[in-house]
């Protein structure tokens, strides 16, 4: 138990330390997000940033032609992707691809947890995007996707700390799976918010990382309601680290805040099931 308490202390110390080895947010993805946030983003600059990285270009084209985005004709260039899908969607795809690189470890146990966490991140990203469109909130589809993708980044941070401990300190090998899960559940909201502040992301994303599990939330914060709803839908379907089929989505405050019907929610579940392949 002493070692497990020490693990919690290490996490808290990491959060407060200026020298903490935190997960990094891809520089290209960050530059694209910053450009997108401008009143008049430079689309050609964004295209150039993506094309300058051959591996990233290939992955962006692959996702652009996935079942979620696929049109009648295959997309073969980044410019075509921008014209067909829009610059916001291409920015979403770039964030998705670059963030996935963080979910890697040579430790078999942690790798399995990371892969499940990644599937949950993708499910929440696309689920949030779908909900924004379903609610007629076209203007925040991009923000919804990004917020859904990163809402649980605090869990990734904790897993990275555990991974480093296993490599450098005997305490890491003594952390049980159940305690690791418990630590993520209790600490990830604060961890995620702190990490997003470290990345200098807009406050609205930090708030979602911190408050997506809070018992009460501001129902007028539509972005928060969307991510919380997508999160619960993924939990119900077992997309991620847990499964709770007993969840009644129509009885949630998020459903009420977004004015979602039972048909809307059934379609959300169908959508998430149909698009699991995107997370692979």
N, C-alpha and C positions, 0 to 999 in steps of 0.2 A: 504493500500500500504506500510505503514511503517513496518508492520509486515513481509510483503513479502520481502522487502529489507533486513530486519534483517535476514531472512532465508538465503539469499544469503551470507550475512556476516558470518553467523554461518558456512556455508559450507566452506568458504575460511579460517576461523579460524581453523576449524577441520583439514584441509589439512596442515596447518603450525604448528600445535601443536604436540609436542612429546607425549602428553597424549591422543591423539585422539582415540576414540573407533572405530577402523576401522574393516571392515569385515575381518575375518581371512581365511587364506588358509590352508586347512587340512594338518596336519603335515605328515601323511602317504603319501598323494598324493605328497607333496613337496619332501619328501625323495626319492620317486620313480622317480620323474622328475629329481632330481639331479643325481640319479644313472644312469638313461637312458642317460643323457648327457655325461657320461664318455665314453672314447674310448672303454673300455672293461667292460660293465656293468655286475654286478653279478646277473644273472637271478634267482639263488636260493634264494638270499637275498630278491629280489623283491617278489617272491612267498611267502616267509616266512612273509614278512610285511603284505601282503594281508590276508593270512590265519589266522594270529594272531587276526584278527577282524572278528568275525563270521557274524555280520550284513553286513559288507562290502563284505565278501566272497559271501554271498547269493545274494547281488545286482549285483556283477560282473558277476556271473553265469547267472543271469536273463537277463542282457543286452547281454551277450555273445550268448545267445540262441534267441535273438530277430530277427526280420525279416531282419535287416541290416546285421547281422553276421552269421545267422543260416546256418549250413551245413547239411549234410545228417544224422549225428548222434548227439544226444544231448551231450552237454558239461556238465560234472558232477563234475569236479575238476578244481582248478586253474591251476594245471600243464597241464591238457588237453587244457585249454584255451590258455595258453602260447604256447604250441606246435602247436595248430591248427591256432591260430590267429596271433601269434608273440608277443613278449614282448612289442613292441611299441603300439600295439592295446590295449593290456591289461592295459597299463599305461594310454591310452586315456580314457578307460572305467572307470578306478579308478578316474581320474580327474573329469569326468562327474558326477559320483555318489556323490562324496564328495562335489563338488561345489553346487550341487542341494540343499544341506542342508542349504545353506545361504539364499535361496529364501523363507523364512517363516516369517510370522507375524500373529498376532491375529487380526489386523485391516483389516476389510473386503475390503475397498477401496484399500489399499496398497497391500493386498494379491493378488487381481485381477491383479494389475499392475505387481507385481512380477512374477506371473505365466505366463503372456504374455511375459515378459522380458526373463523368463527362456526358453520358447519355441523358442524365437528368438536366444538365445545363443546356443541352441542345433541345430537349423536349420543352423546357421552359422558354427558351428563346423563340422557337417557332410557335409554341402555344400562345405566347404573349403577342407575337406579331399577328397571329390569326385573330385573337380576341380584339385587338385594336381595330382591325379591319371590320370585324363583325359588328362592333359597336359604332361604326361610322367615324372612327377617329383616325382617318388616314394620315393626318399630320404628325401623329406620334408613333406610327408603326416602327420607324427606325429606332426611336428611343426605347420602345417596348421590347424589341428584339435584343438590343444591347443590354438593357437592364435585366432581362430574363436570363441572358447568357452568363452574366457576372454575379447574379444575386447570391450564389453560394460559394463565392471565391474564398471565403474564410475557411471553408472545409479543406480546400486545396492547400491553403497556407499551413494548416495543422498537419496535413498529410506530408507536406514537404519537410516540416520540422521533424516529424517522426522518421522520415526517410533518412535525414541527415544524422539523427541520433543513432539509428541502426548502423550507420557507416562509421561513426566516430566514437560512440559511447555505449557501454554495455546496457545502459538503462533502456535503450530503444528495443532491445530484443526481449525485454520483460513486459512490454506493454501489450496487454491482451486486446483482442479484437473488440470485445464488448466495451472495454474502457476507452478505446480509441473512438468508437462510435459515440459513447457518452460525452467524451471531450468535445467532439465536433458539434454535437447537438447543443451543448451548453455554451460553447465559446465562439462558434463560427460567425455569429452576427456581429459581435464586437470586432473580431479579427478582420472580417470582410470590410467593414466600414473603415477601419484603420488602414487597411491595405489600399483601398480606393483613394483615401486622402493622400497616401504616400504616392500614388500614381497621378495625383492632381486631377482626378476625374471630377466632373460637375457634382455639386452637392446632392442633386436629385438621385443620383445613382448610389451615393454613400448612404442616403436615407433608406433606400430600399434594401440594401445589404443589411443595415442595422435593424430595420423594422418589419421584415417580411414574415416574421413569426410572432410578432407582438399580439397579445390577446385583443387589444383594441387598436384601431388605426383611423386616420382621417379619411372618411369615405369620399371626401371631395378630391382626394389625391388619386386621380384616375390611374396614373401610371403604377402606383403602389397596388391598387385594387387589381389591375390586370396581371401583374407579376404574381401576386398572392393567389389569384384564381388559377393561373397556369401551374403554379407550384402544387396546389392541392390536387388538381386534375392528374398531374404526373404521379403524385403519391398514391392516388386511388388506383391507377393502372399499374403501379410497380415500375415506373420508368425512373430508375435511380437506385437509391440505397434502401428504400423501404416500399412496402405495399400495404395499402389499407383500403380494401374494396368496400368496406362499410361506410366510407365517406359519402355523405349525401350532398353533392355539390349545390343543388338547388336551395338548400337550407342554410348556405353560408352567407355572411354579411357581404362578401365580395360579389356574390351573385346578385344580391339585392342592389348593391351600389352601382353595378354595371347594367342592371335591368335585363339580366339574361333569363331567357325562358328555358324550360326543361329540354325543348328541342335544340336550342342553342348549345346547351351543355352536352347533350347527347352527340351533337355534331362535333363538338370540341374533342370528345373522347375518340370518336371515329377518326378525326383528323390526326390526332396524336398517334394512334395505333398504325395508321396508314403510312406515317412519315418517320417511323422509327429508323428506317434504313438510312436516313440522312445523318444519323449520329454515328454510323459505323466508321 
